[in-house]
Amino acid sequence: MTAFVLRAVFAALGLWLATAWVDGISVDTPATLLMAGLLLGVVNATVRPLLMLLTLPLAVVTLGFFLLVINAWMVGLVAWMLDGMTVAGFWPALWASLIIGIAGAVGNAMFGQPGGVKVHVERRPRD
């Protein structure tokens, strides 16, 4: 649970950077920013896998580039669900999703992949 919250904080940080760097993305308050980070984590865990499965042939044909469109849709969906967040269109959502993705990658590098399994091997000396 702690790792999910930390990843949500990194998503909120990425969203904050997106509001500073991308015209067309705005978030009213810091509380809305944190809620957007949490909601983006929930949406990416529930809705995104279903969309990826439904659009798998298109993702294969485009060599995975269609996944960027799905990520932009997820940012737009979060903006649609939250009152204090606005996205002006597809291109701002796409750039924001790239920035949020980079921030999420930094979070994953620091705290490990979600759902990852770590194997510890202990070797004993031979007698």
N, CA and C of each residue as an Amber inpcrd file, in Angstrom:
protein
   381
   0.8210000  -1.1920000   0.0000000   0.0000000   0.0000000   0.0000000
   0.8640000   1.2550000   0.0000000   1.9620000   1.2180000   0.7400000
   2.8560000   2.3630000   0.7940000   3.4760000   2.6280000  -0.5730000
   3.8410000   1.5640000  -1.2950000   4.4310000   1.7310000  -2.6210000
   3.4220000   2.3730000  -3.5770000   2.1360000   2.0140000  -3.4660000
   1.1090000   2.6140000  -4.3160000   0.9950000   4.1050000  -4.0450000
   1.0190000   4.4850000  -2.7920000   0.9200000   5.9060000  -2.4390000
   2.1510000   6.6650000  -2.9380000   3.3270000   6.0640000  -2.7970000
   4.5480000   6.7230000  -3.2840000   4.5160000   6.8860000  -4.8000000
   4.0110000   5.8650000  -5.5110000   3.8860000   5.9900000  -6.9630000
   2.8580000   7.0560000  -7.3300000   1.7870000   7.1630000  -6.5390000
   0.7820000   8.2080000  -6.7780000   1.3850000   9.5890000  -6.5690000
   2.2720000   9.7150000  -5.5950000   2.9460000  10.9930000  -5.3700000
   3.8290000  11.3320000  -6.5660000   4.5250000  10.3320000  -7.1300000
   5.3410000  10.5850000  -8.3170000   4.4720000  10.9200000  -9.5210000
   3.3020000  10.2960000  -9.6410000   2.3790000  10.6600000 -10.7150000
   1.8940000  12.0910000 -10.5270000   1.6100000  12.4730000  -9.2830000
   1.1980000  13.8570000  -9.0110000   2.3320000  14.8230000  -9.3220000
   3.5640000  14.4340000  -9.0170000   4.7170000  15.2710000  -9.3610000
   4.8390000  15.4250000 -10.8690000   4.6550000  14.3290000 -11.5940000
   4.6800000  14.4010000 -13.0530000   3.5550000  15.2640000 -13.5970000
   2.3900000  15.1760000 -12.9830000   1.2660000  16.0150000 -13.4010000
   1.5460000  17.4850000 -13.1020000   2.1810000  17.7420000 -11.9740000
   2.5540000  19.1190000 -11.6480000   3.5480000  19.6700000 -12.6830000
   4.5240000  18.8450000 -13.0620000   5.4640000  19.2650000 -14.1040000
   4.7450000  19.4900000 -15.4290000   3.7660000  18.6400000 -15.7220000
   3.0090000  18.7990000 -16.9660000   2.2140000  20.1030000 -16.9640000
   1.6620000  20.4780000 -15.8160000   0.9310000  21.7520000 -15.7660000
   1.8690000  22.9350000 -15.9560000   3.1210000  22.7760000 -15.5400000
   4.0870000  23.8620000 -15.7070000   4.6420000  23.9270000 -17.1270000
   4.7740000  22.7870000 -17.7910000   5.4500000  22.7450000 -19.0830000
   4.5160000  22.6790000 -20.2900000   3.3020000  22.1770000 -20.1010000
   2.4000000  21.9480000 -21.2330000   1.2430000  22.9320000 -21.1680000
   1.0570000  23.6940000 -22.2400000  -0.1030000  24.5740000 -22.3230000
  -1.3410000  23.7160000 -22.5540000  -2.4030000  24.0040000 -21.8160000
  -3.6430000  23.2590000 -21.9700000  -3.9260000  22.2880000 -20.8470000
  -3.0170000  22.1520000 -19.8980000  -3.2240000  21.3080000 -18.7240000
  -3.2450000  22.2360000 -17.5130000  -4.2990000  22.1280000 -16.7010000
  -4.3390000  22.9460000 -15.4850000  -4.9850000  22.1690000 -14.3520000
  -4.4620000  22.4070000 -13.1570000  -4.9860000  21.8130000 -11.9270000
  -5.1380000  22.9570000 -10.9340000  -6.3150000  23.0350000 -10.3020000
  -6.6330000  24.1870000  -9.4530000  -5.8540000  24.2300000  -8.1390000
  -5.8660000  23.1390000  -7.3870000  -5.2830000  23.1550000  -6.0490000
  -4.3150000  21.9900000  -5.8710000  -3.4270000  22.0660000  -4.8850000
  -2.5470000  20.9320000  -4.5950000  -3.3240000  19.6760000  -4.1780000
  -4.4480000  19.8540000  -3.4990000  -5.2630000  18.6910000  -3.1230000
  -5.8140000  17.9970000  -4.3670000  -6.2210000  18.7810000  -5.3470000
  -6.6930000  18.2010000  -6.6030000  -5.5580000  17.4910000  -7.3200000
  -4.3730000  18.0350000  -7.2240000  -3.1990000  17.4110000  -7.8260000
  -2.9350000  16.0360000  -7.2180000  -2.9910000  15.9310000  -5.8950000
  -2.8030000  14.6300000  -5.2360000  -3.9380000  13.6670000  -5.5520000
  -5.1710000  14.1890000  -5.5990000  -6.3080000  13.3340000  -5.9660000
  -6.1620000  12.8280000  -7.4040000  -5.6640000  13.6810000  -8.2910000
  -5.4460000  13.2740000  -9.6780000  -4.3870000  12.1800000  -9.7600000
  -3.3340000  12.2940000  -8.9480000  -2.3090000  11.2500000  -8.9180000
  -2.8600000   9.9300000  -8.4370000  -3.6570000   9.9520000  -7.3640000
  -4.2750000   8.7230000  -6.8630000  -5.2590000   8.1450000  -7.8740000
  -6.0900000   9.0130000  -8.4460000  -7.0860000   8.5500000  -9.4060000
  -6.4280000   8.0180000 -10.6700000  -5.3340000   8.6220000 -11.0840000
  -4.6070000   8.1260000 -12.2440000  -4.0470000   6.7300000 -11.9730000
  -3.5790000   6.4940000 -10.7560000  -3.1200000   5.1540000 -10.3980000
  -4.2360000   4.1330000 -10.4280000  -5.4010000   4.5010000  -9.9360000
  -6.5530000   3.5840000  -9.9400000  -7.0250000   3.3300000 -11.3670000
  -7.1020000   4.3770000 -12.1720000  -7.5490000   4.2320000 -13.5600000
  -6.5530000   3.3910000 -14.3560000  -5.2590000   3.6150000 -14.1360000
  -4.2510000   2.8170000 -14.8370000  -4.2660000   1.3600000 -14.4050000
  -4.7130000   1.0930000 -13.1890000  -4.7710000  -0.2900000 -12.7130000
  -6.0460000  -0.9990000 -13.1450000  -7.1160000  -0.2620000 -13.4410000
  -8.3930000  -0.9050000 -13.7580000  -8.7970000  -0.7510000 -15.2230000
  -8.8650000   0.4700000 -15.7090000  -9.3900000   0.7200000 -17.0520000
  -8.3440000   0.4620000 -18.1320000  -7.1150000   0.8540000 -17.8840000
  -6.0580000   0.7510000 -18.8960000  -5.8170000  -0.6790000 -19.3740000
  -5.7610000  -1.6860000 -18.4930000  -5.5590000  -3.0510000 -19.0090000
  -6.6910000  -3.5170000 -19.9300000  -7.9100000  -3.1290000 -19.6290000
  -9.0310000  -3.5010000 -20.4870000  -8.9100000  -2.8350000 -21.8560000
  -8.5730000  -1.5540000 -21.8710000  -8.3770000  -0.8600000 -23.1500000
  -7.2070000  -1.4410000 -23.9320000  -6.1530000  -1.8190000 -23.2360000
  -5.0050000  -2.4190000 -23.9160000  -5.3840000  -3.7530000 -24.5560000
  -6.1990000  -4.5180000 -23.8640000  -6.6410000  -5.7960000 -24.4170000
  -7.5510000  -5.5950000 -25.6230000  -8.4700000  -4.6290000 -25.5320000
  -9.3950000  -4.3830000 -26.6270000  -8.7150000  -3.8060000 -27.8670000
  -7.6510000  -3.0590000 -27.6690000  -6.9590000  -2.4270000 -28.7950000
  -5.6360000  -3.1110000 -29.1250000  -5.4730000  -4.3410000 -28.6890000
  -4.2190000  -5.0580000 -28.9110000  -3.8430000  -5.1780000 -30.3860000
  -4.7800000  -5.5160000 -31.2860000  -4.3750000  -5.5860000 -32.6990000
  -3.8520000  -4.2490000 -33.2320000  -4.4900000  -3.1600000 -32.8410000
  -4.0400000  -1.8390000 -33.2830000  -2.6740000  -1.4950000 -32.6860000
  -2.4420000  -1.8970000 -31.4510000  -1.1410000  -1.6530000 -30.8270000
  -0.0500000  -2.4620000 -31.5190000  -0.3730000  -3.6820000 -31.9350000
   0.6190000  -4.5090000 -32.6350000   0.9390000  -3.9100000 -34.0000000
  -0.0960000  -3.4870000 -34.7330000   0.1090000  -2.9180000 -36.0670000
   0.9300000  -1.6330000 -36.0040000   0.7090000  -0.8210000 -34.9650000
   1.4460000   0.4380000 -34.8440000   2.7380000   0.2820000 -34.0490000
   3.1360000  -0.9460000 -33.7850000   4.3700000  -1.2510000 -33.0560000
   4.3920000  -0.6330000 -31.6670000   3.2370000  -0.5580000 -31.0330000
   3.1330000  -0.0770000 -29.6660000   2.8800000   1.4000000 -29.5220000
   2.9180000   2.1480000 -30.6070000   2.7150000   3.5930000 -30.5020000
   1.2860000   3.9490000 -30.0980000   0.3370000   3.0500000 -30.3560000
  -1.0420000   3.3260000 -29.9560000  -1.1860000   3.3530000 -28.4380000
  -0.2540000   2.7700000 -27.7190000  -0.2890000   2.8180000 -26.2550000
  -0.1440000   4.2440000 -25.7480000   0.5310000   5.1000000 -26.5170000
   0.6070000   6.5190000 -26.1530000  -0.7770000   7.1630000 -26.2000000
  -1.5850000   6.7510000 -27.1680000  -2.9540000   7.2550000 -27.2630000
  -3.7680000   6.7980000 -26.0620000  -3.5990000   5.5510000 -25.6540000
  -4.3110000   5.0380000 -24.4780000  -3.8990000   5.8160000 -23.2330000
  -2.6110000   6.0920000 -23.0870000  -2.1490000   6.8800000 -21.9410000
  -2.7580000   8.2790000 -21.9500000  -2.8550000   8.8910000 -23.1260000
  -3.4800000  10.2150000 -23.2250000  -4.9600000  10.1270000 -22.8540000
  -5.6220000   9.0630000 -23.2630000  -7.0260000   8.8670000 -22.8740000
  -7.1740000   8.7550000 -21.3640000  -6.2250000   8.0940000 -20.7070000
  -6.3060000   7.9480000 -19.2520000  -6.1760000   9.3070000 -18.5620000
  -5.3050000  10.1590000 -19.0740000  -5.1760000  11.5140000 -18.5090000
  -6.4690000  12.2880000 -18.7370000  -7.0380000  12.1590000 -19.9340000
  -8.3090000  12.8200000 -20.2200000  -9.4420000  12.2970000 -19.3610000
  -9.4530000  11.0010000 -19.0930000 -10.4860000  10.4130000 -18.2400000
 -10.3900000  10.9380000 -16.8130000  -9.1820000  11.0500000 -16.3010000
  -8.9930000  11.6050000 -14.9580000  -9.4450000  13.0570000 -14.9180000
  -9.1290000  13.8260000 -15.9550000  -9.5660000  15.2240000 -16.0060000
 -11.0850000  15.3200000 -16.0840000 -11.7050000  14.3840000 -16.7840000
 -13.1660000  14.3650000 -16.8810000 -13.8060000  14.0370000 -15.5310000
 -13.1380000  13.1990000 -14.7270000 -13.6870000  12.7690000 -13.4450000
 -13.4690000  13.7920000 -12.3320000 -12.4170000  14.6170000 -12.4370000
 -12.1170000  15.6080000 -11.3990000 -12.5530000  16.9970000 -11.8470000
 -13.1820000  17.7130000 -10.9330000 -13.6520000  19.0580000 -11.2650000
 -12.5230000  20.0710000 -11.3930000 -11.4830000  19.9620000 -10.6150000
 -10.4430000  20.9760000 -10.5950000  -9.3390000  20.7810000 -11.6150000
  -9.4760000  19.8050000 -12.5160000  -8.4450000  19.5340000 -13.5140000
  -9.0490000  19.6720000 -14.9000000  -8.3300000  20.3570000 -15.7890000
  -8.8010000  20.5050000 -17.1710000  -7.6940000  20.1410000 -18.1400000
  -8.1030000  19.5250000 -19.2400000  -7.2020000  19.1850000 -20.3360000
  -7.8280000  19.7650000 -21.5980000  -7.0600000  20.5620000 -22.3420000
  -7.5990000  21.2970000 -23.4810000  -7.7940000  20.4430000 -24.7270000
  -7.2340000  19.2670000 -24.7810000  -7.3920000  18.4420000 -25.9730000
  -6.4610000  17.2460000 -25.9520000  -6.3780000  16.5860000 -27.1230000
  -5.5940000  15.3660000 -27.2130000  -4.0960000  15.6200000 -27.0660000
  -3.5630000  16.6130000 -27.7790000  -2.1160000  16.8340000 -27.7550000
  -1.5970000  17.2380000 -26.3790000  -2.2610000  18.1220000 -25.6530000
  -1.7990000  18.3730000 -24.2830000  -1.8610000  17.1210000 -23.4030000
  -2.9000000  16.3010000 -23.5990000  -3.0000000  15.0560000 -22.8250000
  -1.8710000  14.1040000 -23.1830000  -1.5010000  14.0550000 -24.4610000
  -0.4090000  13.1800000 -24.8870000   0.9160000  13.6140000 -24.2730000
   1.2140000  14.9170000 -24.3310000   2.4640000  15.4140000 -23.7470000
   2.4640000  15.2280000 -22.2290000   1.3120000  15.4590000 -21.6060000
   1.2260000  15.2540000 -20.1600000   1.4380000  13.7890000 -19.8060000
   0.8820000  12.8800000 -20.6030000   1.0550000  11.4560000 -20.3000000
   2.5090000  11.0340000 -20.4470000   3.2270000  11.6440000 -21.3870000
   4.6590000  11.3380000 -21.5160000   5.4360000  11.8180000 -20.2920000
   5.1380000  13.0180000 -19.8320000   5.8260000  13.5560000 -18.6500000
   5.4810000  12.7360000 -17.4110000   4.2050000  12.3860000 -17.2590000
   3.7800000  11.5690000 -16.1180000   4.4250000  10.1890000 -16.1910000
   4.5510000   9.6460000 -17.3890000   5.2030000   8.3460000 -17.5630000
   6.6630000   8.3650000 -17.1690000   7.3480000   9.4370000 -17.5060000
   8.7580000   9.5590000 -17.1180000   8.8800000   9.6800000 -15.6020000
   8.0020000  10.4800000 -14.9910000   8.0190000  10.5950000 -13.5290000
   7.6860000   9.2500000 -12.8800000   6.7520000   8.5110000 -13.4640000
   6.4200000   7.1830000 -12.9440000   7.5700000   6.2090000 -13.0780000
   8.3280000   6.3190000 -14.1680000   9.4950000   5.4550000 -14.3500000
  10.5530000   5.7470000 -13.2950000  10.7060000   7.0250000 -12.9470000
  11.6380000   7.3790000 -11.8740000  11.1590000   6.7760000 -10.5530000
   9.8510000   6.8640000 -10.2950000   9.2940000   6.2570000  -9.0760000
   9.4790000   4.7550000  -9.0410000   9.2680000   4.0870000 -10.1870000
   9.4730000   2.6390000 -10.2430000  10.9390000   2.2790000 -10.0430000
  11.8360000   3.1020000 -10.5610000  13.2570000   2.8320000 -10.3660000
  13.6500000   2.9670000  -8.8990000  12.9880000   3.8910000  -8.2030000
  13.3240000   4.1030000  -6.7940000  12.6560000   3.0820000  -5.8730000
  11.4270000   2.6840000  -6.1890000  10.6600000   1.8380000  -5.2740000
  10.3230000   0.4640000  -5.8340000  10.8040000   0.1210000  -7.0050000
  10.5510000  -1.1890000  -7.5890000   9.2810000  -1.2040000  -8.4160000
   9.2030000  -2.1840000  -9.2870000   8.0370000  -2.3310000 -10.1510000
   6.8220000  -2.7480000  -9.3240000   5.6200000  -2.3070000  -9.7220000
   4.4280000  -2.7370000  -8.9880000   4.1810000  -4.2280000  -9.1870000
   3.9030000  -4.9210000  -8.1150000   3.5960000  -6.3410000  -8.1900000
   4.8030000  -7.2120000  -8.4550000   5.9720000  -6.6610000  -8.3330000
   7.1780000  -7.4200000  -8.6090000   7.4750000  -8.4280000  -7.5110000
   8.1760000  -9.4730000  -7.8780000   8.5630000 -10.5050000  -6.9300000
  10.0750000 -10.4640000  -6.8130000  10.5640000 -10.4180000  -5.5930000
  11.9960000 -10.4240000  -5.3630000  12.3840000 -11.7970000  -4.8330000
  13.4240000 -12.3390000  -5.3990000  13.9060000 -13.6570000  -4.9970000
  15.2420000 -13.4760000  -4.3070000  15.3340000 -14.0220000  -3.1190000
  16.5770000 -13.9620000  -2.3630000  17.1720000 -15.3630000  -2.3440000
  18.3780000 -15.5010000  -2.8340000  19.0510000 -16.7960000  -2.8700000
  20.1550000 -16.7800000  -1.8370000  20.1200000 -17.7610000  -0.9670000
  21.1470000 -17.8800000   0.0700000  21.9720000 -19.1150000  -0.2200000
  23.2420000 -18.9150000  -0.3500000  24.1350000 -20.0370000  -0.6300000
  24.8860000 -20.3980000   0.6430000  24.9180000 -21.6610000   0.9050000
  25.6340000 -22.1490000   2.0780000  26.9540000 -22.7740000   1.6290000
  27.9880000 -22.5340000   2.3880000  29.2750000 -23.1340000   1.9980000
  29.2390000 -24.6450000   2.1700000  29.9510000 -25.3090000   1.3180000
  30.0270000 -26.7730000   1.3970000  30.9960000 -27.1730000   2.4980000
  30.6620000 -28.2530000   3.1320000  31.5400000 -28.7540000   4.2030000
  32.6320000 -29.6250000   3.6710000
